[in-house]
């Protein structure tokens, strides 16, 4: 049964988590090892079964953990995939995966025992695990409306909480640590301004992306499709402006179809137009399979005008007792499936920082800022890779306080890696490309001089780029790569 919380005076060390989605739940799991009480508040009343929530409007659309994210969540919640499996999630093991892009197609059996599931099912399973942690309580149907602080605003001491169905009554809730996991609807910047603090300028990737998802039932006579296929990914082609189409089978004989595109040309949400767009993808395989399925609901759309990266770590007057994780700090292009994995890595980073702080003879007074800087080490590679991929599309632009280091080279090079891996059916490079993009391996492994030289030597376009680099670096590729490629921290990739 869910622990519910009565706001009042507290005598124990308390942490307040503002947001009960995946990132908030993982954060609560970590904090429970260091605080006597952890209170999770969320605007929604949580459903009594796996179901979408109004507070997560993107929840209906596809969600995945990458292998890195899965490993972290398994450590936090051993056997959580068994819970998913019992509720109908599907294993990918030995099912066919097809990846098609502008350079060709790579297809073969999936060799890991990963599961496919809806966001609603995953959130349900993790929330049920967190409910069983004695230190954690939940306060659904409530929202934070303001931070509480000392008179000099140097320390956050809690938050003012308001029940959404209590006529607007506001109640102070004291806490030793407040963590904003409120996602893209976070009000943190405004709260800081109310305290007289100014947040640094954010970086923006103006993507104008849209995606539309439709679910289908698999008839009993077509269940062989579930056993045969894992995922079919037909990548959109920037030069041609085509949609990306992704079909997968998630849980309880339900198929999930996604259409996606950045650059302001949105996939349709009307049923007839949606089916036509799916049928007109560069490869007919998705359209043929959809013809054998039964639509379960009309398509649903979601649009993201901008991706952003906040820079709270730059604030010299950042108050003690306050942290921010997840989408409230940075959001990513959902097509790469990095968001939940970044949230998991951030939770693991927070855990390492809390452990170090608890073991220190004298706790660091700058603890919160050091955590924020550590989280930026997690954010930076995912953000840079997003920008390198999306800036290939017409209509996508970047605006930030500082230019993105090496992004023009990164944009060209990542495309050449994919071209080389696909055209040559080179599984070593194809695997490396996806391992870096899914945050399993640090970008430095893909930008190693030997790897760069092999990739660029494989095509005329690449050789021209290599000649340009060597001319810039006085003949030394190693030197020019150090100069133009960001020095991504590998700390965030270390296993705890």
PyMOL commands that set and color helices and strands:
alter all, ss='L'
color gray80, all
select helices_A, chain A and resi 22-31+67-76+80-86+119-131+183-185+188-194+220-222+224-228+271-279+285-290+312-314+326-328+334-336+339-359+367-390+407-423+427-437+443-445+449-456+460-472+477-484+491-493
alter helices_A, ss='H'
color red, helices_A
select strands_A, chain A and resi 14-18+37-42+90-91+96-101+104-109+115-116+136-140+142-149+156-163+170-174+177-180+203-217+229-234+244-249+254-261+294-295+300-309+322-324+397-399
alter strands_A, ss='S'
color yellow, strands_A
deselect
rebuild
show_as cartoon
